[in-house]
Amino acid sequence: MQSNVSKDEWVDMFREIGLTEDTMMKWHRLFESRHPEGHEAFLAWLGLPPDEIAGIRATSR
């Protein structure tokens, strides 16, 4: 997959549909619990550096 949507663009879309910081965190937790490898791949697709991916995944557990 090539990254053509940035993290900020993704967060903006989530906010536009009414997600709050809390609901976005719930989304990450659900993604991590059901599909940990997919969650990691998605974060990498966004172009996040490995340390940021590790941090998001750690707080999502």
URKAMO-V363878 format. One line per field, one symbol per residue. psi: psi as a letter, one per 40 degrees, with the letter a starting at -180 (. if undefined). A space follows every 10 residues. Layout:
BEGIN
psi->???
END
This chain:
BEGIN
psi->hihehidddd ddddddeehi dddddddddd ddddgddddd dddddeeiid ddddddddee .
END
